[in-house]
Amino acid sequence: MLGLLAAYQSDIPLIEELEAYEGTATTIVYGRDGAEIGQFAVERRIEVEYEDLPQHVRDAFVAFEDQRFWQHFGFDPLGIARAIWDNFRAGRIVSGASTITQQVARQLFLNREETLERKIKEAITAFRIERAYRKEEILTFHANQVFLGYNNFGIEAAAQFYLDKGASELSVGEAAMLTGLAPNPGRFNPYRNREVAERRRDMVIERMVAEGYLDTGAAAAARAEPIRLRPRGADPFAPHFMEMVRAYLRDHYGDSRTYRGGLRVYTTLDSRMQGTATEAVEMALRAHDKRMGFRGFSKNVLDEGIEPAEYEDDSWSAPLAIGSVVRGVVTAAGEEPEIRIADYRGGLDHEALAWTFRTADELFRVGDVGWFRVLANEPEPGAETTGDSGEGRLDLERPLFVRLEQEPLAEGAFLALDIDTGAIQAVVGGVDFERSEFNRAIQARRQPGSSFKPFAYGAALATGRLAPTSLLLDEPFTWIDPVSDEPYEPHNYDGEHRGWITMRKAFEGSRNVPAVRMVHDIGPENVVALARRLGIRGELLPVLSITLGSSDVTLLEMISAYSAFPNQGVRMEPYFVSRITDRDGRELERFYPETASVIPADLAYVITHLLEGVVARGTAVRARQVGRPVAGKTGTTNEFTDAWFIGFDPEIAAGVWVGNDNNETLGERESGARVALPAWVHFMRNGRADPPRQGFPAPPTVALVQVDLESGQPSGGGPNTILEAFLPGTEPVTGYDHDR
């Protein structure tokens, strides 16, 4: 017997290796503030210290898996006898015989073969582990390594996956539910069978009572806790941004290190800006979609033989919050329909039905399933409040108050970057990552419409022959292509012509004809050259229509190019990762801002000044709602297929694109000002706690002269007087000839 044990011992790993053990580790991604924003892993494994595990979490493991953990020496003959007796009485396997220490040995060193040899090696290894480590360390090993389903290893990873919280936040009932998964996570999966998961939870609670870890009152409270699971399939935070990070890691570190190496990735993402950007895009797309009309309900459960009172929806697994948009089923129709969402029932916001152009009794049938926004609980009779029970929570005992919504068909994208560094701080690549992983902020090439005009006007100003007060002709214009012999005739948005107008008036009003005439005079190749210097890298054809954004660009290119205007002509190369370390904190890469001086500072300022005018008096007057100095330009393409707004304040450049992936029209008059600009305004008003209040400083070489807004002539004051900016040598003098 001793010889047999000696033979087995020679084939057992050294226990000292436990100290250096590095299993598959999760790669963790952090935002600019150091907060975790996401993870990559084949096996999600997040380690916690013993002190970070609440006492009831430790007690749940011990009570359910190894009642004599604190007394035995790694191998427990009494425990084996108890398990045999329990299983005999139940007539099935209800209790295991392995100690927690044996499970650690198996998890770290040994395979799961059900053989006598493996059992003997497991017992010897467990005994060695007990001699080398304290009980607290062994329990921590187990808590960090136990498999709990869906590739989650350890209590911390499981808590985040199932419940969207850390192990330190688990209640007694939640800790018991997760502990109960350990023997067979697939069978006891709470997503597949909540009743089974509840029974397993109650079994763990009973063991905690039997072992003296819980009194009967605490146990009853734990059993009464509802299981509130994190919705499966819900988008992770900043999903398109996270996909950018994942693609970079895979390209530079490979799959194995990305998913198993425990990298620590520190990014430029600002959590507050990202959340606001997501809200802004959703808001804009829902508003646009409602203008297109109500498309009807997706289904009626009565047609499927399901009673509305029995209908269940996947979106109901998470706690319901004020402001959330979830599916609901109509349980009563007529003028006062009743909507059921999970365990809540409530009424409809009738005023918000105006967008459907129908009344409630025309819209709803019992059994209809649609999307509804949760506004609040209905106020109690005589109450003066909105019924909000505080911090977005709802009162289950009171009726719900909802508004009819529908899923937007159009897509949208948003990106914001830091002007001084080029750090990307928010990315929305589409309305729903589950629907499409395509990142429209950095991958989609679309025509930018008039948001491309700053490059045309900048090229004109750079010639030194034109100034913001120069007169441009807004009259019909036809150009015959000498190669194709085809005519090109630009048209203004309003179909009208205004004769001679200043460059500023043409720019602020986004007049197409004078802009094309101007580029015809200076040469479209100069527009291409300036756009290239500013970072537009796609194909740019030197044709007259480039003035109106006929070449395809990305949203990122446009925002990066615009960012040079308020930065005195300096463009910072966009980046989104600050540094990367290994699992032990050793730095692998660090990223620094890359600077490029692309245009003169005075030219950049004059373009900025023109863009400020678009907000003050032009097509982007809605941006004045931001309440501080901002500048930007709208863009709308032919047939209203693309809607843009690109703009900035002194610190942040941001842009919005809205359109359909199949290039269908957004609808008549669905322009950049109407569709995209509201999202930009929402972001700039709410994306930062302390946005800048100062304006854009003028370089010393810029001449600032009071002129009449309409004529462009020098002015001594009056209601039409503005302070105009000029490049050196282009400022007006007495008898100034606008056409020079």
WOZI-V630049 format. One line per field, one symbol per residue. ss: DSSP state (@ for helix, = for strand, . for the rest). phi: phi as a letter, one per 30 degrees, with the letter a starting at -180 (. if undefined). psi: psi as a letter, one per 30 degrees, with the letter a starting at -180 (. if undefined). A space follows every 10 residues. Layout:
BEGIN
ss->???
phi->???
psi->???
END
This chain:
BEGIN
ss->.@@@@@@@@. ....@@@@.. ....=.==== .....===== ...==....@ @@..@@@@@@ @@@@@..... ......@@@@ @@@@@@@@@@ .........@ @@@@@@@@.. .....@@@@@ @@@@@@@@@@ @@..@@@@@@ @@@@@.=... .==.@@@@@@ @@@...@@@. .@@@@@@@@@ @......... ...@@@@@@@ @@@@@@@@@@ .....@@@@@ @@@@...... ........@@ @@@@@@@@@@ @@@@@@@@@@ =..====... @@@@@@@@@@ @@@@@@@@@@ @.......== @@@@...@@@ ...@@@.... ....====== ==.....=== =..=====.@ @@@@@@...@ @@@....=== =======... .......... .........= =====..... ========.. ..======.. .......... .....==.@@ @@@@@@@@@@ @@........ ====....== ......==.. ........== ==@@@@@@.. .@@@@@@@@@ @@.@@@@@@@ @@@....... ...@@@@@.. .==.@@@@@@ @@@......= ==..=.==== =.....==== ....===... @@@@@@@@@@ @@@@@@@... @@@@@@.... ======.@@@ .=======.. .========. .......... .@@@@.@@@@ @@@@@@.... .......... ..======.. ...=...... ======.... ..........
phi->.ddddddddd cceddedddc dbddcddccc ddciddblbb adcdbbdbde ddceeddddd edddcadced cdcjbbeddd dddddddddd iadbbccddd ddddeddcbc dcddbdeddd dddddddddd dcbdeddddd eddccddbjh iccjdddddd ddbhadddcd dddddddddd dedaeddced ddbddddddd eddddddddd cidbdddddd dddddddcdd ddiddddhdd dddddedddd dcbiddddcb didcccccdc dddddddded ddeddddddd ddjdcjddab dddcicdedc dbbedcdced bdjdcbdbcd cbcjdbdccc bhccbaccdd dddeddhbcd dddcbejdcb cbcddldddd eidccdjddj hicccddcdc bbbdbaddcd cbbbabbddd biddcabbcl dadddaddcd dbcdcbddid dddedddddd dddicbbecd dcccbebbbc dddcicdbbd bdecicbbid bdeddddddh ddddddedde dcjddddddd ddddjdcddb cdbdddecid cdbcddeddd ddddddchic ccddbbcdab bddcjddcbb cceccbdcbd dddedddedd ddddddbcdc ddddddiadb blbdbbceih dbbbbbaacd bbcbbbbbac dcidddkeid ceddcdeedd dedddbdbdb ddcddcdddd ddccbdbddd cidebckkdc dbcccbdeic ddbeiecdcd
psi->eeeeeeeeef gklkfffeeg kjakkkkkkl afgfkkfllk kejjjjklle ffjlefeeee eeeefifgef elgekjeeee eeeeeeeeef gljfklfkle eeeeeeeeel lgkileeeee eeeeeeeeee fflleeeeee eefffkkglh gkjleeeeee eefhlleffk leeeeeeeef feeieeegjf eejeeeeeee eeeeeeeeee ggfkleeeee eeffkkjjkk kkfkklkhee eeeeeeeeee effleeeeff fhljjjlfkj eeeeeeeeee eeeeeeeeee fflkfllelk fefggkkeff kkkefgflkk kkfljlklkk fkaafilkkk jbgkkaakje egfeffhlle ffekkkfkka kkkjelkkkl kfkflfgkgk hglljfflll jlkkllkkel lllkkklkef fgkkfkkjfl fjeeekfkjf efekjlkfbf ffefeeeeee effffllffk kkkilkkkkk kfefgkkjjl klefglkgbk lleeeeeegh keeeeeeeee efkffeeeee eeefgjfakj kileffeghf kklleeeeee eeffefhhgk kkkklfkelk lafggkkekk kkkkkjjelk eeeeeeeeee eeeeeefbfh fffffegljl llklkklkgh fkklkkalaf ekkllkkkak fgglkflkgi leeeeeeeee eeeffffkei lkflajkklf fkkjkklkee fflkkgllfg kljlkklkff lklkgkjfg.
END
